Amino acid sequence: MSPKPLTLQFTELNNRKYMEEIIYPILGACQCGAVSYELLTPPLKVVACHCKECQKLSTSAFSITAMVDKNSVRFHGKMNEWRRVADNGNVVAAKFCPSCSNRIYHFNPNEEGPLKLKPSNLNNTEMLEPSVHIWVSEKQNWYTLPKNAVVYQKQP
């Protein structure tokens, strides 16, 4: 039995018009389609990370991460795993497609917290405006932070 679609209503916020409704689940997939997933509920929050590691990952000024409850996403297909130790000693693990190498999500294997979904591969990305910007101490000088964003110089 498939889940009943969840519909969210948005209004004008910070003088920006948001779409009228978002229907969940939203489908996502890697570039080659070997790994796919269904996001069943809205992200807990959307974060832009400006650290040098995320700049390498995204090949851009920052990487977008949607914090999601692990029970709110269903994955399909085989994924490989990669790990590194962060400067603070935490383990950063990533799941990615073994064929096209698209990152799907990050997680800390030593914690029970939310998954850090790499959401740019969702079919609908309109809700992905970051409300939090972290590691702005390493951001590109040419990028201007949004006026109403929550900002952290490093990891909160």
N, C-alpha and C positions, 0 to 999 in steps of 0.2 A: 504494500500500500504506500503510495507516494505521499510526502508531507503536504499539508494544506499550505498554499502560498501565504506568506506573511506580507502585508502591504503596509508601508510607512507613508505618512503624509508629512511633507515638508512645507515650510513657509519661507518668506523672505527673511534672511538673516544676514546681518552686516552688509546690507544693501546689495546682496547677491541673490538672485532668484534661483532657487533649487527646484529640481523637477518635482512635479506634483506627487508622484508615487514611485516607489521602488518595490518590485515584487520579488520575494525570495521563494525558492532558492535561486541563486545566480550561479551559472556554470562558469568554469574556468578550465584552462588547459595550457600545457607547455607549448612551445613553438611547433613541435612535430606531432603533437596530439597523443603521444604514448601515455602521458600522465594527465588525468583530468580530475576535476573535483567539483563539488557542489557546496557553496556557502549557503547554509540554511537560515542564518539570522544575521542581523547587522553586526559589523565590527564593534568591539567595545570602544575602540578609539583608533584613529589613524595618525601615524607618526612619521615625520620626515627626519631621517638621520643624516647629518652632514659630516660624519667622521670619514677619515681617509679610506678606511676599509669599505664603507658603503659607497663611497665615490668610485672605488675600483669595481665593486660589484655591479653598480648600475651604469658604469661608464658615463656618469652624469654628475651634476652638482650635489645630488643627494639621492637616497634610496627611500622609497615609500614602503611602510609596513602597516598592515592592518592587524591589530591585536584581536584575536578571536578565541573564543572558548573552544577547546579541542573537541567538544561534543557538537559544535555547530558547523562542522565541516566533514564531508565524506570524500575520501580520496580513492581513486581508481588507477591501477597500473603500478608497475614496479618502480621504486625510487632508490637511488643510491644515497649514501650519507657521507658528509665531509665534516670534520671538526677542527677547531683551533681553540687555543686558550687566549682569552681577552686580557687586556692590561690589568684588569681588576682581579684576575684569577678565575673568573667564571668560564665555563665551557660554552662555546657558541657552536651549535651543531646545525647543519643545513641538510635538508632533503632536496634532491634535484633529480631531473630526468636523466637516466643513463645514456639516452640516445642524443638529445640536443643540448643537454647540460643546463637547461633553464632551472633556476632556483624556484622551488615551490613554497617552502617555508623554512623558518629558523626556529630553534627551540633550545632550551637549556636542559640537558638530560638529567641534571641533578635537582631540578625544580618541577613542581606540579603546575606552574603558571600557564597562562594562555600561550597559544601558538602565535608566532610572528609571521603571518601569511604575507607573501610577496604578491600583492594583489593586482599588479598591472596586467596580469594574464587572465583576469576576469572578463567575461563577455560584456559586462556593464560596469564601467569604472566611474560613473558620475558621482558616486557618494564618497570618493576617495580624497576629498580635500583634507590635508593634514591640519589638525587642530593643535598639535604639539610639534615643536622643532627641537631636536636634541643635538648635542655636539656642535653647536653653532660656533664654538671657538675654532673649529676647523673648516667652517663654511667658505665657499668661494666668495671673494670680495665683491664680485659683480652681482651676486644674488641679494636681493632685498627681501627681508623677512616680512610676512604679512603683519599688519598693525595689530590685529587682535589675537595673534597666536601666543600660546604658552611657550616660553623659550627657556632652554637650559643650556648653559655653557658646555657641559659634559653630560655624562649619563646621570639621570635623576635617581 
